[in-house]
Amino acid sequence: MYNTPALLVPSDTLVTSTRTIESIELFAGAGGLALGFSSNDVQHRAVVEWNSHACNTLRNNKLQQVEPISHWPDVTEGDVRDFNYKNHNNIDLITGGPPCQPFSMGGKHGGFLDERDMFPQAIRAVREARPRAFTFENVQGLKRAAFADYFNYILLQLEFPSQIAKTKELWTDHLVRLQKYRAKGATSEYHVYHRLVNAANYGVPQKRMRIFFVGFRADVHKPWDFPAETHSSDALVLTKWANGSYWERHRVASKNRPPRPDGIDKKIQKILDADYGANMLAWQTVRDAISDLPDPEISSTKALGLVQAHRFQPGARAYAGHTGSSIDEPAKALKAGDHGVPGGENMLRRTDGSVRYFTVRESARIQTFPDNFIFEGTWSETMRQLGNAVPVKLAAVMARGVCALLRE
């Protein structure tokens, strides 16, 4: 019997503050990032989104008095390129997730040549509104070697937003000019941080790799770092294969558990020898997220009717590169389904190897949206909103660190 360290119990307690922070939320989508910031007493002065289905989702939740959306302003539906920052100068915060398709690993990798690249608009927002801070989120693909120069270009523009590209100046020429400007000792307008994070390491039941850009205006900046990770894969290993508490908590009989992995005893001993996991929580799994929901494939219509948007969607099948998410691991990153079958990889894989699509409500759980949050649109359109969203819990963790500095 292994003597495993006690694992902490996760807490979703919201932050209580003494000062409300005002923000503009750009590229809002279904509102995941904005919900996370709202949980830290951030008041949205404007919420901007162009997709009509996502706008209807936000409007409907506001109409239904879903908290905290009931306190948000009416969504501004339209192209962010047309948004005017004249009345928002010196606002506390600008947040958003510029469309990620240009850099997505699952997309066409158009990057800066893709007309959907909205980083220029994120930078324009910083330049024109001069917020005290900003937080932008994007996909892991932006860190690909092919985009290295453009990645540095984004960072330099965020650091020196007033240094605008000249008329007809190529971005590569502007990059060189910014590099020379910085090398000459120019004073930073914003102190910019970036980090690639795994949502699972912050308690989201999903292995979702995302880049966060966080910046503080130079006159309000203090030393800052990204929030420490709270959850780990090693801690999950201990609860499964050292003390078995994971299986016991979910009442999974021994015969229904997956086979004990080869070499797991050696791995457990290595974890214990390193004393790793003593202060970490276990990764949250798909089973953790959805086990209290009725199985949509076999449950009665009456039982399913008690849970909004929890309906079986037929047609799921596994094939190369699309094998679904193991029920006893964090889900793979939910995808927006812009190519192939919408939500084609958004499947549950049971211990017997069978698969089915996640329902909308299960997907919302995996993205840590509250159960009373209602999505508008067809199944494929709703899955697109969910696949594009920032997990609410991850957004809340990032918001907590940013807002703490702004309130000092």
N, C-alpha and C positions, 0 to 999 in steps of 0.2 A: 504494500500500500504506500502510495506516495504522500508525503507531507506537503501539500500544496498551499501556497499563500492564499489568504482570504482575498476575494475580489470585491471591489467596491460596488455599491449599488448606484446605477446612473440616476442623475437628477435632472429634471427638465424645468426646474424653477426659473422663472423669468427674472431678469435683472430689475431691481428697483433703483431709480435714479432721482436726483434732485434737480435735474435740468433737462428739459425737452430739447432734443436736437432736431433741426429742420433739414429736410433733404429733398432732392429731386431724384426720382427713380426713372432711368431711361431703359429702353428695351425690356420692359417689365415682364413680357410674356404672361404666364399664369400667376406671377406674383411671388414666386418662392423666395427670391432675394429680398424683396420688399417686406414680406412677412417676417423673415428673420430679423431684419432691422427694426421692424415695428415692435418686436418682443423686447427690444432694448430701449423703449420709450423714444423711438425716432418718429417724428411726425412728418409725413410726406406732403410737401407743398404742391408737388405735381407728380403724376404717374403717367408715363408716355409709352405707348405701344401702337404698332401699326396693324398687327394681325387682328382681323375682326372677330375671330372666334375667341382668341385670348381676351380681347376687350369685353366680349359678352360674358366670359367667365368672371372677370373682375366686377362687371356691372351687376351680374346676378347675385354674387356673394355680398355685394354692398346692399342690394335691394333686400336680400334675406337677412340683413343685419348680422352677418357673420363677423365676429370680432377677429382682428382689429380693423378689418376692411371697412366696416361701417363708418369709421372715422376718416377714411381716406377721401381725398377730393375725387370728383368724377374723373375717370380715366380720359386722358387726351389721346384720341385715336387719330393717328396720322404719322407721317414720315418725320423722324427725329431731325432730319435735315432742315425742316421748316420750323422747328421749335425756337422761340425767342427767349433769350436769357436776360433781357433788359431789366426785368423786375426782380431778378433773383441774384443780384450781385452780392458777393460776400456771404452766400448761404453756407450753412455748416457743412453740408455733405452732398456729394453726388455719387450715386451708385448705379450699377447696371451691368448687364452681360451682353456686350456687343455680339451680334449674330456670329455664331461659331462655324457655320458651314464652310467658309473659305479655308479654315485651318483644321477641320475635323478629320480624324484618321479614317472615318467612314465616308467622307465626301470626295470631291474631285480635287482637293488640295490647290484651289486657285489662289489662295492667299491674297496678297496685295493686288493681284490682277483681277480679283473677283469683285464685281460691283456690289456684292453684299457685305464687303468688308466695311464695318462701321466704326473701326477704331478712330478714323479721322474725326468722326462726330463726337466720340467720347472725349477726344483731345480738345475739340472746339468748345465743348461744354466747360471743361476746366479753364480754358483760356478766357472765355467770355463771362462766366459766373464767378470765377476766382473763389471756389469753395475753400473752406478751411481744411477739408480732407476729401478724399475720394476712394471708392472701392470698386474695381472692375473685375469681372470673372470671365474666364475663357477656357477653351479645351486644351488638353495636353498636346494636341498636334501642333500648337503654336510653337512648341519647343523643338520641333523637328529641325534637323540640321539645315534643311533647305530654306527654312524661314529665319535662320540665325540673324542675318543682317536686318531683316524687318523687325524682329523682336527687339534688337538694340535700338532701332529707329523709334519704336513705340516708347521705350523707356526714356530716351532722350527728349522726345516731344513732351512726355508727361513731366519731366524734370524742368524743361524750359518751354512751357506752352506759348509764351509770347513770341518766340522765335519762329515766325510763320514762314512757310515755303513761299518763295517768290513766284510770280506769275509764270506758268509753264515750266517751273523748275522740277526736274525729275526727283522722285523721292530719294534715289541713291545719291544725287548731288546734295540734296538737303541734309541727308544723313552725314555726309562728309563735312558739310559746313557746321552742323551741330557738334560733331566730334572735335573739330578745331576750336569751336567756341568754348567747349568745356575744358579742353586741354590748356587753354589760355588762362584758366582760373576763374571763369565766370561763376557768379554766385547762384547757387541752385534756387529756383523759385519754389520747387517742391522737393521734399525728400521722399524718394520712391522705393518701395519694397516690393519684391515679388517672390512667390513661392509656389511650387507644384505640390499640391496636397491630395491625399487620398481621403475621401469622405468617410470611409470605414473607420479611419483612425480617430474620428470625432463622434462616433456613435451612430452613424447613418448605416442602415443595413444594406449597403451597396458599395462595391469597389468602384468608385467614381473619381478618376484623376482629373483635377482641374487646377488651372493657374489663377492665382489671385494677385492683382496689382493694388497695392494700398499706398496712398500718398498723403503727406501732410504739408500744408503750406509752411514755408520756412519760418514765418513769424510765430507760428503756434506749435512748431515741432518740438518734441522731447524724445529721448531715446525710446524705441519701441521695437517689439518683436512679435511675430505671429504667435497665436495661442499654442500652448503645448499640446501635443497629442494626448488623448485620454484613453484610447482603446487600442488593443493590439491583437494580432493573429496568434501570438504566443499564448496570450491569456485564454483565447478560445480553445487552443489545443489542450491546455490544462483542464478546462472544465469538461471537455469531451473525453479525454483519454487518460487523465491522471486521477481525478476524483469522480468523474461521471456525473457531476451535478447538472450539466446541460441536458443530458438525456432524462435524468430524473425529474427535472423541472418541467419538461415537456411530456413526461410519462410515455417515453418511447421504450418499448420492451426490447430486451437484448436481441431477440430474433429479427426485429425490424430496424436495427441500427446497421449502418454500413460496416464492412469488415474493418478490423483494426489495421491501420496502415502499417506497411513494412517500415521497420526502423523507428517506429514512434517512441519506443522506450528510450532509445538513445537521445532522441530529440527532446523528450521530456526532461531527462537528466541534465541536458545542456542548458535548458531554460532555467531549471532550478539552481544549477551551479552558478549561473550568471545573476541569480536573484532578480530575474526580469519577470515582470508581471505582478509583483507584489503591490505596486501602486497603479496598476493599469486595469482597466475594465476589458472584458472580452468583446471582441468584434460582435456586433449584432447580426444575426442571420435572417434569412428569409423566413424561417420558421418562427423566430422571435417576433417578426413583424406581422405575420398574418395568421398565426396558429389559432387565434380566437375567432376567426371568420369561418362561416360555413363553407364547405367545399362546393364551389359553384357547379361542378360537373355532376354531382350526385345529390345535392340538397334539394329540398322541395322549393317550389316557387314562393311559398309563404315565408320560408326561412330566409331566402335570398332577398325578398322584398323588404326585410327589416334593415338591410344594409344598402345605402345608396350607391348606385353604379357598380354593383357587384353581380355581374352577369357573365355566364360562360360564353366564350367566343370560340367557335369550332375552327378547325383547320390547321392547328399547330403541328409542325413536324420538324424533326431535327435533321440537319445535314451539315456537311463540312463547314466549319466556321460559325455555325448557328446551332449550338447544342443546349442552349438554355442555361438557367441558373440553378445550381444545387440548392436544395431546400435547407441544407445545414451549413451553408456558407453565406456571406453577404452576396447579394445579387451582383451580377455583372452590371455595368453601366447601362441604364435604360437608354434606348435610342429613339430618335425622333422619327425614324422610318422614312426619310426623304428619298430613299432608293429601295427597290425591292418591296417586299411585303411590309406595310407599315407595322412597326412593332415586331418584326420577324424574329428578332433575338430576345424579345421581352417575354421569355417563357420560363415557367417553373419546371425543373427537372426533379422528379421524385427519386427516392432511394432505389426503386425498381427500374429506373431508367426511362420511364414514361414521361411525356411532356404535355403541357397545355399552356395556353396563353395566360399571362397574368390578367386579372380583371382590372378595370379602371381603379377600383378602390384599393386593390392590392398594390398596384403601381403607385398610387398616391401614398400608401403606407411606406413603401420603399423609398419614396422621395420625401417622407416625413411631413406631408401635408396633414392638417387636422381632419378628422373624419367628417366634420360638418361642412367641409369645403367642397363645393359642387363645381364640376367641370362642364362646360357647354360644348356641344358639337358631337359629331359621329364618333364611333370608337376609334377610328384611325386618326381623326383630327385631335381627339382628346389625348391619345397616346403621343401624338406629336407635341402637344403642349407639355405633357409630362416629361418626355424625353429631352426637351429643351430647357427644362426648369433647373434652377439651383435648389438642392435639398434644403428645406426650411431650417432644419437643425444645424446644418453646416453654415448657412448664412447667419444664424443666430450666434454661433460661436465666433465667427469672424467679426460680426458687428459688436460683440461684447468688448473685444480688445480695442477696436477703433473708437468706440464711444467712450470707453474709460479714459483714453488719452484726451479726447475732446472736452471731457467734463472736468479735467484736472484744473 
